[in-house]
Amino acid sequence: MERILGKSRLLVLASTFPAVPGDGTPEFVADLASEQAKHFDTAVLVPAVPGGDRNEQRNGFRVRRFRFFPRRWEDLADGAIIENIRTRKSRLLQVVPFLLAETVATFRAVRRGKPDIIHAHWIIPQGIVARLVAPTTPTVITTLGGDLYALNSGPFRALKRWVLKRAAYVTVMNEEMAKLVVDLGADPDRVEVLPMGADLSTVRPHVPSTDDTLRLLFVGRLVEKKGVSVLLQALRSLEDVNWELTVIGDGPLRESLEASASEGVTFLGTQGREALREAYANSDLALFPSVPTVNGDQDGLPVALLEAMGSGCAIVASDLPGISEAVVEGETGLLVEPNDSDALATAIRELAYDQPRRKVLGAAAAERANERYSKAAIGKRYVEILQHITDQSV
């Protein structure tokens, strides 16, 4: 492929990417790539998923998907890899072929495209692959939490240290993660808290309820760290509140969560971007009851939370690093201790019939999200980092 005149070449490596725009898969990599493509000749290399084209053009950047397993069973990267493995242990059979195929595909992309810089989302495996096949190409590592908080056995820590010590720059979702990567050997002068931005350009303004039903919303993968079981437990004690909960998302815990849910809870599964926009606009409270898991994994800063804030929806969320940096207690939402269903129920009850306060919290949340976490604002900073590194390497 010919170089776009006047632009440095950027290769983006990731393992989570929607098969088609708006299919419900998190789009933070695609959203950021669209901003990067305004300044870089951008190519994105991601694994194959059901329904995704092998090659395509999107919003100014190219997408190439590498095959790694017989198509019938090739679903390791359809969602979150770690959670997919936890759900079905047989998917472990796809891991080695995945790693080998990604290594080969990245080698070919580097040889043919000759990128000036690489942006690897996740230390494991993309950071490792970039380090293996392109050790002389400056690489920016972005970790979103799962690979940093979990995967902490000796060999994994050694691999993370090997990648982070040699990274040109490292971005993380919160201050706690920044300390963790520095402890693993990253240069503190090249570490920055820079969450994934949310596309807030098409959010719909919040529409207050006109009746006495409290419309609650949860958006996220139905996995342990999202804390949906804690939320369902909290709702059982809200007999004095007329509520209804919409759960958007899918995952390995869906069946068990549906079985344990009270009347008034509706599970919609994965929804596209337009449906999400409507859900945020028409909900009174967006709930993010995230919890640390037994293996140490936890949310960094969910993009869904930022989208809900951007719509002007009031927020109740767990007081965890990253989340507490976006949601200011009492100003842009309410924070509760993770795994505390009583505290969660109290916070929901506190806002249930106080529409004026929900409106104030939602307006402040929208202002904070647009100023600090919009795709444009976050994308601008990532572009500045990439340009600075490429300028230094010339």
C-alpha positions as YAML, in Angstrom:
chain: A
units: angstrom
residues:
- id: 1
  name: MET
  ca: [0.00, 0.00, 0.00]
- id: 2
  name: GLU
  ca: [1.25, 3.44, -0.90]
- id: 3
  name: ARG
  ca: [2.01, 5.92, 1.82]
- id: 4
  name: ILE
  ca: [-0.53, 8.74, 2.22]
- id: 5
  name: LEU
  ca: [1.43, 11.83, 1.24]
- id: 6
  name: GLY
  ca: [2.69, 13.82, 4.20]
- id: 7
  name: LYS
  ca: [1.50, 11.38, 6.87]
- id: 8
  name: SER
  ca: [3.52, 9.08, 9.09]
- id: 9
  name: ARG
  ca: [2.38, 5.47, 9.17]
- id: 10
  name: LEU
  ca: [0.64, 4.10, 12.24]
- id: 11
  name: LEU
  ca: [-0.11, 0.43, 12.88]
- id: 12
  name: VAL
  ca: [-2.79, -0.24, 15.51]
- id: 13
  name: LEU
  ca: [-2.92, -3.68, 17.15]
- id: 14
  name: ALA
  ca: [-5.97, -4.76, 19.16]
- id: 15
  name: SER
  ca: [-8.01, -7.83, 20.06]
- id: 16
  name: THR
  ca: [-11.44, -6.24, 20.65]
- id: 17
  name: PHE
  ca: [-13.02, -4.69, 17.58]
- id: 18
  name: PRO
  ca: [-16.60, -4.72, 16.23]
- id: 19
  name: ALA
  ca: [-17.39, -6.97, 13.27]
- id: 20
  name: VAL
  ca: [-19.52, -4.16, 11.88]
- id: 21
  name: PRO
  ca: [-20.06, -0.64, 13.25]
- id: 22
  name: GLY
  ca: [-22.78, -0.50, 15.85]
- id: 23
  name: ASP
  ca: [-22.98, -4.25, 16.49]
- id: 24
  name: GLY
  ca: [-22.70, -3.76, 20.25]
- id: 25
  name: THR
  ca: [-19.02, -4.68, 20.58]
- id: 26
  name: PRO
  ca: [-17.09, -1.88, 22.34]
- id: 27
  name: GLU
  ca: [-15.89, 0.58, 19.69]
- id: 28
  name: PHE
  ca: [-13.22, 2.49, 21.59]
- id: 29
  name: VAL
  ca: [-10.39, 1.23, 19.36]
- id: 30
  name: ALA
  ca: [-12.32, 2.14, 16.21]
- id: 31
  name: ASP
  ca: [-13.32, 5.53, 17.62]
- id: 32
  name: LEU
  ca: [-9.73, 6.37, 18.52]
- id: 33
  name: ALA
  ca: [-8.41, 5.10, 15.18]
- id: 34
  name: SER
  ca: [-10.80, 7.45, 13.37]
- id: 35
  name: GLU
  ca: [-9.22, 10.38, 15.22]
- id: 36
  name: GLN
  ca: [-5.69, 9.09, 14.63]
- id: 37
  name: ALA
  ca: [-6.43, 8.66, 10.92]
- id: 38
  name: LYS
  ca: [-6.89, 12.42, 10.59]
- id: 39
  name: HIS
  ca: [-3.16, 12.79, 11.21]
- id: 40
  name: PHE
  ca: [-1.62, 9.39, 10.43]
- id: 41
  name: ASP
  ca: [-1.80, 6.86, 7.62]
- id: 42
  name: THR
  ca: [-3.54, 4.35, 9.88]
- id: 43
  name: ALA
  ca: [-3.90, 0.57, 9.55]
- id: 44
  name: VAL
  ca: [-5.66, -1.55, 12.18]
- id: 45
  name: LEU
  ca: [-4.82, -5.25, 12.60]
- id: 46
  name: VAL
  ca: [-7.33, -7.31, 14.60]
- id: 47
  name: PRO
  ca: [-8.39, -10.98, 14.87]
- id: 48
  name: ALA
  ca: [-11.19, -12.44, 12.82]
- id: 49
  name: VAL
  ca: [-14.63, -12.59, 14.42]
- id: 50
  name: PRO
  ca: [-17.92, -13.99, 13.11]
- id: 51
  name: GLY
  ca: [-19.49, -11.57, 10.63]
- id: 52
  name: GLY
  ca: [-16.40, -9.44, 10.08]
- id: 53
  name: ASP
  ca: [-14.89, -8.81, 6.62]
- id: 54
  name: ARG
  ca: [-11.28, -9.81, 6.11]
- id: 55
  name: ASN
  ca: [-10.39, -6.35, 4.77]
- id: 56
  name: GLU
  ca: [-12.32, -3.10, 4.90]
- id: 57
  name: GLN
  ca: [-12.04, 0.67, 4.99]
- id: 58
  name: ARG
  ca: [-13.56, 2.60, 7.92]
- id: 59
  name: ASN
  ca: [-13.59, 6.30, 8.74]
- id: 60
  name: GLY
  ca: [-10.27, 6.99, 7.05]
- id: 61
  name: PHE
  ca: [-8.36, 3.91, 8.23]
- id: 62
  name: ARG
  ca: [-7.86, 0.37, 6.94]
- id: 63
  name: VAL
  ca: [-8.86, -2.75, 8.85]
- id: 64
  name: ARG
  ca: [-7.33, -6.16, 8.30]
- id: 65
  name: ARG
  ca: [-8.43, -9.26, 10.22]
- id: 66
  name: PHE
  ca: [-6.17, -12.27, 10.58]
- id: 67
  name: ARG
  ca: [-7.55, -15.83, 10.63]
- id: 68
  name: PHE
  ca: [-6.30, -18.15, 13.35]
- id: 69
  name: PHE
  ca: [-8.65, -21.14, 13.65]
- id: 70
  name: PRO
  ca: [-11.18, -23.09, 11.58]
- id: 71
  name: ARG
  ca: [-14.03, -20.67, 10.92]
- id: 72
  name: ARG
  ca: [-16.68, -22.82, 12.60]
- id: 73
  name: TRP
  ca: [-15.01, -22.52, 16.02]
- id: 74
  name: GLU
  ca: [-13.12, -19.23, 15.58]
- id: 75
  name: ASP
  ca: [-14.73, -17.20, 18.40]
- id: 76
  name: LEU
  ca: [-11.94, -16.54, 20.91]
- id: 77
  name: ALA
  ca: [-11.92, -12.78, 20.14]
- id: 78
  name: ASP
  ca: [-15.69, -12.41, 19.86]
- id: 79
  name: GLY
  ca: [-15.97, -10.25, 22.97]
- id: 80
  name: ALA
  ca: [-13.45, -10.39, 25.83]
- id: 81
  name: ILE
  ca: [-10.82, -13.10, 25.39]
- id: 82
  name: ILE
  ca: [-10.21, -13.82, 29.09]
- id: 83
  name: GLU
  ca: [-13.93, -14.07, 29.84]
- id: 84
  name: ASN
  ca: [-14.49, -16.23, 26.76]
- id: 85
  name: ILE
  ca: [-11.92, -18.70, 28.05]
- id: 86
  name: ARG
  ca: [-13.46, -18.71, 31.53]
- id: 87
  name: THR
  ca: [-16.84, -19.46, 29.98]
- id: 88
  name: ARG
  ca: [-15.65, -22.34, 27.81]
- id: 89
  name: LYS
  ca: [-12.34, -23.95, 28.66]
- id: 90
  name: SER
  ca: [-12.21, -25.61, 25.22]
- id: 91
  name: ARG
  ca: [-11.38, -22.16, 23.81]
- id: 92
  name: LEU
  ca: [-7.91, -22.64, 25.26]
- id: 93
  name: LEU
  ca: [-7.27, -24.68, 22.12]
- id: 94
  name: GLN
  ca: [-7.50, -21.43, 20.14]
- id: 95
  name: VAL
  ca: [-4.95, -19.51, 22.21]
- id: 96
  name: VAL
  ca: [-1.70, -20.84, 20.72]
- id: 97
  name: PRO
  ca: [-3.00, -20.61, 17.11]
- id: 98
  name: PHE
  ca: [-4.19, -17.08, 17.91]
- id: 99
  name: LEU
  ca: [-0.79, -16.00, 19.20]
- id: 100
  name: LEU
  ca: [1.07, -17.56, 16.28]
- id: 101
  name: ALA
  ca: [-1.32, -16.09, 13.70]
- id: 102
  name: GLU
  ca: [-1.17, -12.62, 15.27]
- id: 103
  name: THR
  ca: [2.63, -12.77, 15.34]
- id: 104
  name: VAL
  ca: [2.81, -13.75, 11.66]
- id: 105
  name: ALA
  ca: [0.18, -11.18, 10.64]
- id: 106
  name: THR
  ca: [1.96, -8.42, 12.55]
- id: 107
  name: PHE
  ca: [5.30, -9.39, 11.04]
- id: 108
  name: ARG
  ca: [3.77, -9.13, 7.55]
- id: 109
  name: ALA
  ca: [2.07, -5.83, 8.36]
- id: 110
  name: VAL
  ca: [5.35, -4.38, 9.60]
- id: 111
  name: ARG
  ca: [7.35, -5.69, 6.64]
- id: 112
  name: ARG
  ca: [4.87, -4.44, 4.03]
- id: 113
  name: GLY
  ca: [3.61, -1.29, 5.69]
- id: 114
  name: LYS
  ca: [6.82, -0.17, 7.39]
- id: 115
  name: PRO
  ca: [5.01, 1.73, 10.17]
- id: 116
  name: ASP
  ca: [6.73, 4.66, 11.80]
- id: 117
  name: ILE
  ca: [5.01, 3.85, 15.10]
- id: 118
  name: ILE
  ca: [2.83, 1.11, 16.60]
- id: 119
  name: HIS
  ca: [-0.07, 1.57, 19.01]
- id: 120
  name: ALA
  ca: [-0.71, -1.71, 20.85]
- id: 121
  name: HIS
  ca: [-3.91, -2.00, 22.86]
- id: 122
  name: TRP
  ca: [-3.24, -4.35, 25.80]
- id: 123
  name: ILE
  ca: [0.15, -5.46, 27.05]
- id: 124
  name: ILE
  ca: [-0.86, -9.09, 26.55]
- id: 125
  name: PRO
  ca: [-0.81, -10.22, 23.82]
- id: 126
  name: GLN
  ca: [-0.47, -7.23, 21.45]
- id: 127
  name: GLY
  ca: [2.38, -5.57, 23.36]
- id: 128
  name: ILE
  ca: [4.33, -8.83, 23.41]
- id: 129
  name: VAL
  ca: [3.77, -9.41, 19.69]
- id: 130
  name: ALA
  ca: [4.88, -5.87, 18.80]
- id: 131
  name: ARG
  ca: [8.01, -6.27, 20.91]
- id: 132
  name: LEU
  ca: [8.83, -9.59, 19.24]
- id: 133
  name: VAL
  ca: [8.38, -8.65, 15.60]
- id: 134
  name: ALA
  ca: [9.19, -4.92, 15.61]
- id: 135
  name: PRO
  ca: [11.70, -4.29, 18.40]
- id: 136
  name: THR
  ca: [13.09, -1.16, 16.70]
- id: 137
  name: THR
  ca: [9.71, 0.45, 15.95]
- id: 138
  name: PRO
  ca: [8.54, 2.86, 18.70]
- id: 139
  name: THR
  ca: [5.50, 1.34, 20.40]
- id: 140
  name: VAL
  ca: [2.84, 2.99, 22.53]
- id: 141
  name: ILE
  ca: [1.18, 0.53, 24.92]
- id: 142
  name: THR
  ca: [-2.37, 1.11, 26.15]
- id: 143
  name: THR
  ca: [-3.65, -1.15, 28.91]
- id: 144
  name: LEU
  ca: [-7.33, -1.05, 29.80]
- id: 145
  name: GLY
  ca: [-7.12, -3.07, 33.00]
- id: 146
  name: GLY
  ca: [-7.83, -6.73, 32.37]
- id: 147
  name: ASP
  ca: [-4.27, -7.68, 31.43]
- id: 148
  name: LEU
  ca: [-2.77, -5.52, 34.19]
- id: 149
  name: TYR
  ca: [-5.02, -6.35, 37.13]
- id: 150
  name: ALA
  ca: [-5.20, -10.05, 36.24]
- id: 151
  name: LEU
  ca: [-2.59, -12.40, 34.69]
- id: 152
  name: ASN
  ca: [-0.25, -11.94, 37.64]
- id: 153
  name: SER
  ca: [1.63, -15.25, 37.81]
- id: 154
  name: GLY
  ca: [5.40, -15.04, 37.64]
- id: 155
  name: PRO
  ca: [5.72, -15.71, 33.89]
- id: 156
  name: PHE
  ca: [3.02, -13.20, 33.00]
- id: 157
  name: ARG
  ca: [4.56, -10.52, 35.22]
- id: 158
  name: ALA
  ca: [7.93, -11.14, 33.57]
- id: 159
  name: LEU
  ca: [6.39, -10.75, 30.12]
- id: 160
  name: LYS
  ca: [4.62, -7.53, 31.13]
- id: 161
  name: ARG
  ca: [7.85, -6.16, 32.58]
- id: 162
  name: TRP
  ca: [9.72, -7.05, 29.37]
- id: 163
  name: VAL
  ca: [7.18, -5.11, 27.27]
- id: 164
  name: LEU
  ca: [6.70, -2.11, 29.55]
- id: 165
  name: LYS
  ca: [10.40, -1.42, 30.12]
- id: 166
  name: ARG
  ca: [10.90, -0.97, 26.39]
- id: 167
  name: ALA
  ca: [7.70, 0.93, 25.54]
- id: 168
  name: ALA
  ca: [8.04, 4.37, 24.02]
- id: 169
  name: TYR
  ca: [5.00, 5.43, 26.04]
- id: 170
  name: VAL
  ca: [2.37, 3.76, 28.23]
- id: 171
  name: THR
  ca: [-1.21, 4.94, 28.74]
- id: 172
  name: VAL
  ca: [-3.52, 3.64, 31.46]
- id: 173
  name: MET
  ca: [-7.08, 4.22, 32.62]
- id: 174
  name: ASN
  ca: [-6.46, 5.49, 36.17]
- id: 175
  name: GLU
  ca: [-3.82, 6.53, 38.71]
- id: 176
  name: GLU
  ca: [-3.70, 3.12, 40.37]
- id: 177
  name: MET
  ca: [-2.86, 1.50, 37.04]
- id: 178
  name: ALA
  ca: [-0.14, 4.11, 36.50]
- id: 179
  name: LYS
  ca: [1.54, 2.99, 39.72]
- id: 180
  name: LEU
  ca: [1.24, -0.66, 38.72]
- id: 181
  name: VAL
  ca: [2.96, -0.19, 35.35]
- id: 182
  name: VAL
  ca: [5.74, 1.85, 36.95]
- id: 183
  name: ASP
  ca: [6.24, -0.93, 39.49]
- id: 184
  name: LEU
  ca: [6.58, -3.31, 36.54]
- id: 185
  name: GLY
  ca: [9.37, -1.23, 35.07]
- id: 186
  name: ALA
  ca: [7.74, 1.42, 32.86]
- id: 187
  name: ASP
  ca: [9.54, 4.78, 32.79]
- id: 188
  name: PRO
  ca: [7.41, 7.06, 35.01]
- id: 189
  name: ASP
  ca: [8.16, 9.98, 32.69]
- id: 190
  name: ARG
  ca: [6.52, 8.04, 29.86]
- id: 191
  name: VAL
  ca: [3.35, 6.94, 31.67]
- id: 192
  name: GLU
  ca: [0.11, 8.88, 31.42]
- id: 193
  name: VAL
  ca: [-3.44, 8.41, 32.65]
- id: 194
  name: LEU
  ca: [-5.41, 8.69, 29.44]
- id: 195
  name: PRO
  ca: [-8.69, 6.73, 29.28]
- id: 196
  name: MET
  ca: [-10.39, 5.62, 26.10]
- id: 197
  name: GLY
  ca: [-12.61, 8.40, 24.82]
- id: 198
  name: ALA
  ca: [-16.32, 7.99, 24.19]
- id: 199
  name: ASP
  ca: [-18.07, 9.09, 21.01]
- id: 200
  name: LEU
  ca: [-20.39, 11.73, 22.46]
- id: 201
  name: SER
  ca: [-21.10, 13.48, 19.17]
- id: 202
  name: THR
  ca: [-24.39, 11.65, 18.62]
- id: 203
  name: VAL
  ca: [-25.66, 11.29, 22.19]
- id: 204
  name: ARG
  ca: [-29.29, 12.16, 22.74]
- id: 205
  name: PRO
  ca: [-30.17, 14.67, 25.47]
- id: 206
  name: HIS
  ca: [-31.65, 13.13, 28.58]
- id: 207
  name: VAL
  ca: [-35.45, 13.08, 28.77]
- id: 208
  name: PRO
  ca: [-36.83, 13.20, 32.35]
- id: 209
  name: SER
  ca: [-39.53, 10.72, 33.33]
- id: 210
  name: THR
  ca: [-43.11, 11.90, 33.34]
- id: 211
  name: ASP
  ca: [-44.44, 9.21, 35.71]
- id: 212
  name: ASP
  ca: [-43.44, 7.69, 39.04]
- id: 213
  name: THR
  ca: [-41.49, 4.75, 37.60]
- id: 214
  name: LEU
  ca: [-37.75, 4.92, 38.21]
- id: 215
  name: ARG
  ca: [-36.08, 3.74, 35.02]
- id: 216
  name: LEU
  ca: [-32.76, 2.06, 35.79]
- id: 217
  name: LEU
  ca: [-30.14, 1.04, 33.25]
- id: 218
  name: PHE
  ca: [-27.12, -1.27, 33.27]
- id: 219
  name: VAL
  ca: [-24.83, -1.52, 30.23]
- id: 220
  name: GLY
  ca: [-21.88, -3.90, 30.10]
- id: 221
  name: ARG
  ca: [-20.62, -7.44, 29.70]
- id: 222
  name: LEU
  ca: [-22.40, -9.92, 31.94]
- id: 223
  name: VAL
  ca: [-19.26, -11.05, 33.73]
- id: 224
  name: GLU
  ca: [-18.20, -11.10, 37.38]
- id: 225
  name: LYS
  ca: [-16.37, -7.78, 37.48]
- id: 226
  name: LYS
  ca: [-19.42, -5.82, 36.30]
- id: 227
  name: GLY
  ca: [-21.25, -6.61, 39.57]
- id: 228
  name: VAL
  ca: [-24.72, -7.28, 38.17]
- id: 229
  name: SER
  ca: [-25.43, -9.87, 40.88]
- id: 230
  name: VAL
  ca: [-24.82, -7.16, 43.50]
- id: 231
  name: LEU
  ca: [-27.25, -4.89, 41.67]
- id: 232
  name: LEU
  ca: [-29.96, -7.55, 41.53]
- id: 233
  name: GLN
  ca: [-29.53, -8.16, 45.25]
- id: 234
  name: ALA
  ca: [-29.84, -4.43, 45.96]
- id: 235
  name: LEU
  ca: [-33.06, -4.16, 43.98]
- id: 236
  name: ARG
  ca: [-34.73, -6.87, 46.06]
- id: 237
  name: SER
  ca: [-34.69, -4.51, 49.04]
- id: 238
  name: LEU
  ca: [-36.28, -1.60, 47.13]
- id: 239
  name: GLU
  ca: [-39.87, -2.64, 47.71]
- id: 240
  name: ASP
  ca: [-40.75, 1.00, 48.48]
- id: 241
  name: VAL
  ca: [-39.55, 2.18, 45.05]
- id: 242
  name: ASN
  ca: [-41.42, 1.69, 41.79]
- id: 243
  name: TRP
  ca: [-38.50, 0.71, 39.57]
- id: 244
  name: GLU
  ca: [-37.75, -1.12, 36.36]
- id: 245
  name: LEU
  ca: [-34.29, -2.18, 35.22]
- id: 246
  name: THR
  ca: [-33.05, -2.65, 31.66]
- id: 247
  name: VAL
  ca: [-29.90, -4.74, 31.28]
- id: 248
  name: ILE
  ca: [-28.02, -4.27, 28.00]
- id: 249
  name: GLY
  ca: [-25.16, -6.63, 27.27]
- id: 250
  name: ASP
  ca: [-24.39, -10.30, 27.03]
- id: 251
  name: GLY
  ca: [-21.90, -12.70, 28.51]
- id: 252
  name: PRO
  ca: [-21.35, -16.00, 30.29]
- id: 253
  name: LEU
  ca: [-23.41, -15.05, 33.36]
- id: 254
  name: ARG
  ca: [-26.54, -14.06, 31.51]
- id: 255
  name: GLU
  ca: [-28.46, -17.29, 32.08]
- id: 256
  name: SER
  ca: [-27.80, -17.39, 35.83]
- id: 257
  name: LEU
  ca: [-28.51, -13.66, 36.24]
- id: 258
  name: GLU
  ca: [-31.80, -13.94, 34.41]
- id: 259
  name: ALA
  ca: [-32.77, -16.87, 36.60]
- id: 260
  name: SER
  ca: [-32.08, -14.88, 39.78]
- id: 261
  name: ALA
  ca: [-33.62, -11.57, 38.65]
- id: 262
  name: SER
  ca: [-36.77, -10.15, 40.21]
- id: 263
  name: GLU
  ca: [-39.82, -9.08, 38.30]
- id: 264
  name: GLY
  ca: [-39.19, -5.76, 36.60]
- id: 265
  name: VAL
  ca: [-35.78, -6.67, 35.16]
- id: 266
  name: THR
  ca: [-35.51, -6.93, 31.37]
- id: 267
  name: PHE
  ca: [-32.46, -8.43, 29.67]
- id: 268
  name: LEU
  ca: [-32.07, -7.11, 26.11]
- id: 269
  name: GLY
  ca: [-28.72, -8.66, 25.22]
- id: 270
  name: THR
  ca: [-26.19, -6.84, 23.09]
- id: 271
  name: GLN
  ca: [-27.53, -3.70, 21.41]
- id: 272
  name: GLY
  ca: [-26.16, -1.39, 18.74]
- id: 273
  name: ARG
  ca: [-25.02, 2.16, 19.23]
- id: 274
  name: GLU
  ca: [-28.36, 3.77, 18.32]
- id: 275
  name: ALA
  ca: [-30.26, 1.60, 20.79]
- id: 276
  name: LEU
  ca: [-27.74, 2.52, 23.47]
- id: 277
  name: ARG
  ca: [-28.16, 6.22, 22.76]
- id: 278
  name: GLU
  ca: [-31.91, 5.88, 23.23]
- id: 279
  name: ALA
  ca: [-31.50, 3.86, 26.43]
- id: 280
  name: TYR
  ca: [-29.18, 6.45, 28.02]
- id: 281
  name: ALA
  ca: [-31.53, 9.29, 27.10]
- id: 282
  name: ASN
  ca: [-34.61, 7.60, 28.54]
- id: 283
  name: SER
  ca: [-33.17, 6.27, 31.80]
- id: 284
  name: ASP
  ca: [-33.32, 8.03, 35.16]
- id: 285
  name: LEU
  ca: [-30.24, 6.31, 36.60]
- id: 286
  name: ALA
  ca: [-27.36, 4.48, 34.93]
- id: 287
  name: LEU
  ca: [-25.81, 1.94, 37.30]
- id: 288
  name: PHE
  ca: [-22.22, 0.65, 37.25]
- id: 289
  name: PRO
  ca: [-21.80, -1.64, 40.29]
- id: 290
  name: SER
  ca: [-18.33, -2.90, 39.31]
- id: 291
  name: VAL
  ca: [-16.44, -5.20, 41.68]
- id: 292
  name: PRO
  ca: [-12.91, -6.65, 41.88]
- id: 293
  name: THR
  ca: [-12.92, -10.34, 40.94]
- id: 294
  name: VAL
  ca: [-11.27, -13.18, 42.84]
- id: 295
  name: ASN
  ca: [-8.33, -13.16, 40.40]
- id: 296
  name: GLY
  ca: [-7.77, -9.41, 40.79]
- id: 297
  name: ASP
  ca: [-9.42, -8.23, 37.58]
- id: 298
  name: GLN
  ca: [-11.55, -5.07, 37.69]
- id: 299
  name: ASP
  ca: [-12.79, -2.28, 35.47]
- id: 300
  name: GLY
  ca: [-10.40, 0.50, 34.52]
- id: 301
  name: LEU
  ca: [-13.00, 3.02, 33.33]
- id: 302
  name: PRO
  ca: [-15.96, 1.64, 31.34]
- id: 303
  name: VAL
  ca: [-16.69, 3.53, 28.12]
- id: 304
  name: ALA
  ca: [-20.39, 2.85, 28.72]
- id: 305
  name: LEU
  ca: [-20.15, 4.92, 31.90]
- id: 306
  name: LEU
  ca: [-18.70, 7.84, 29.93]
- id: 307
  name: GLU
  ca: [-21.46, 7.53, 27.32]
- id: 308
  name: ALA
  ca: [-24.12, 7.58, 30.02]
- id: 309
  name: MET
  ca: [-22.51, 10.65, 31.58]
- id: 310
  name: GLY
  ca: [-22.37, 12.34, 28.19]
- id: 311
  name: SER
  ca: [-26.11, 11.92, 27.72]
- id: 312
  name: GLY
  ca: [-26.85, 13.69, 30.99]
- id: 313
  name: CYS
  ca: [-28.04, 10.59, 32.81]
- id: 314
  name: ALA
  ca: [-27.46, 10.54, 36.58]
- id: 315
  name: ILE
  ca: [-24.90, 7.92, 37.68]
- id: 316
  name: VAL
  ca: [-24.58, 5.54, 40.61]
- id: 317
  name: ALA
  ca: [-21.32, 3.59, 40.47]
- id: 318
  name: SER
  ca: [-18.77, 1.70, 42.55]
- id: 319
  name: ASP
  ca: [-15.99, 3.64, 44.20]
- id: 320
  name: LEU
  ca: [-13.08, 2.09, 42.28]
- id: 321
  name: PRO
  ca: [-9.97, 3.68, 40.73]
- id: 322
  name: GLY
  ca: [-10.80, 5.13, 37.34]
- id: 323
  name: ILE
  ca: [-14.52, 5.26, 38.00]
- id: 324
  name: SER
  ca: [-13.98, 7.58, 40.96]
- id: 325
  name: GLU
  ca: [-11.78, 9.79, 38.78]
- id: 326
  name: ALA
  ca: [-14.65, 10.30, 36.33]
- id: 327
  name: VAL
  ca: [-17.58, 10.32, 38.74]
- id: 328
  name: VAL
  ca: [-17.13, 13.00, 41.39]
- id: 329
  name: GLU
  ca: [-19.07, 11.98, 44.48]
- id: 330
  name: GLY
  ca: [-22.07, 14.24, 45.02]
- id: 331
  name: GLU
  ca: [-21.27, 16.36, 41.97]
- id: 332
  name: THR
  ca: [-21.57, 14.18, 38.87]
- id: 333
  name: GLY
  ca: [-23.05, 11.10, 40.52]
- id: 334
  name: LEU
  ca: [-23.02, 8.94, 43.63]
- id: 335
  name: LEU
  ca: [-20.31, 6.44, 44.55]
- id: 336
  name: VAL
  ca: [-20.75, 3.36, 46.74]
- id: 337
  name: GLU
  ca: [-18.41, 0.73, 48.08]
- id: 338
  name: PRO
  ca: [-18.09, -2.22, 45.67]
- id: 339
  name: ASN
  ca: [-19.86, -5.43, 46.66]
- id: 340
  name: ASP
  ca: [-22.12, -3.53, 49.10]
- id: 341
  name: SER
  ca: [-25.69, -4.15, 47.97]
- id: 342
  name: ASP
  ca: [-27.15, -2.23, 50.93]
- id: 343
  name: ALA
  ca: [-25.14, 0.89, 50.07]
- id: 344
  name: LEU
  ca: [-26.15, 0.55, 46.43]
- id: 345
  name: ALA
  ca: [-29.82, 0.26, 47.39]
- id: 346
  name: THR
  ca: [-29.52, 3.31, 49.65]
- id: 347
  name: ALA
  ca: [-28.00, 5.40, 46.84]
- id: 348
  name: ILE
  ca: [-30.73, 4.37, 44.39]
- id: 349
  name: ARG
  ca: [-33.44, 5.10, 46.96]
- id: 350
  name: GLU
  ca: [-31.85, 8.49, 47.70]
- id: 351
  name: LEU
  ca: [-32.29, 9.57, 44.09]
- id: 352
  name: ALA
  ca: [-35.50, 7.66, 43.34]
- id: 353
  name: TYR
  ca: [-37.96, 10.48, 43.90]
- id: 354
  name: ASP
  ca: [-35.58, 13.42, 43.72]
- id: 355
  name: GLN
  ca: [-35.80, 14.35, 40.07]
- id: 356
  name: PRO
  ca: [-34.31, 17.85, 40.55]
- id: 357
  name: ARG
  ca: [-31.14, 16.35, 42.05]
- id: 358
  name: ARG
  ca: [-30.92, 13.74, 39.30]
- id: 359
  name: LYS
  ca: [-31.14, 16.57, 36.77]
- id: 360
  name: VAL
  ca: [-28.33, 18.52, 38.48]
- id: 361
  name: LEU
  ca: [-26.08, 15.44, 38.70]
- id: 362
  name: GLY
  ca: [-26.79, 14.51, 35.09]
- id: 363
  name: ALA
  ca: [-26.03, 17.98, 33.77]
- id: 364
  name: ALA
  ca: [-22.72, 18.07, 35.67]
- id: 365
  name: ALA
  ca: [-21.86, 14.58, 34.42]
- id: 366
  name: ALA
  ca: [-22.50, 15.62, 30.80]
- id: 367
  name: GLU
  ca: [-20.30, 18.68, 31.17]
- id: 368
  name: ARG
  ca: [-17.44, 16.67, 32.70]
- id: 369
  name: ALA
  ca: [-17.69, 13.91, 30.10]
- id: 370
  name: ASN
  ca: [-17.63, 16.31, 27.16]
- id: 371
  name: GLU
  ca: [-14.73, 18.34, 28.55]
- id: 372
  name: ARG
  ca: [-12.49, 15.45, 29.59]
- id: 373
  name: TYR
  ca: [-13.58, 12.20, 27.98]
- id: 374
  name: SER
  ca: [-14.94, 12.91, 24.51]
- id: 375
  name: LYS
  ca: [-13.47, 11.03, 21.56]
- id: 376
  name: ALA
  ca: [-12.20, 14.31, 20.14]
- id: 377
  name: ALA
  ca: [-10.48, 15.42, 23.37]
- id: 378
  name: ILE
  ca: [-8.88, 12.04, 24.09]
- id: 379
  name: GLY
  ca: [-8.00, 11.50, 20.43]
- id: 380
  name: LYS
  ca: [-6.23, 14.86, 20.30]
- id: 381
  name: ARG
  ca: [-3.97, 13.88, 23.20]
- id: 382
  name: TYR
  ca: [-3.15, 10.46, 21.71]
- id: 383
  name: VAL
  ca: [-2.24, 12.16, 18.43]
- id: 384
  name: GLU
  ca: [0.05, 14.57, 20.29]
- id: 385
  name: ILE
  ca: [1.84, 11.65, 21.97]
- id: 386
  name: LEU
  ca: [2.26, 9.73, 18.71]
- id: 387
  name: GLN
  ca: [3.47, 12.80, 16.81]
- id: 388
  name: HIS
  ca: [6.00, 13.66, 19.51]
- id: 389
  name: ILE
  ca: [7.43, 10.13, 19.43]
- id: 390
  name: THR
  ca: [7.61, 9.99, 15.63]
- id: 391
  name: ASP
  ca: [9.26, 13.41, 15.52]
- id: 392
  name: GLN
  ca: [11.91, 12.20, 17.99]
- id: 393
  name: SER
  ca: [12.62, 9.05, 15.98]
- id: 394
  name: VAL
  ca: [13.16, 10.84, 12.68]
...
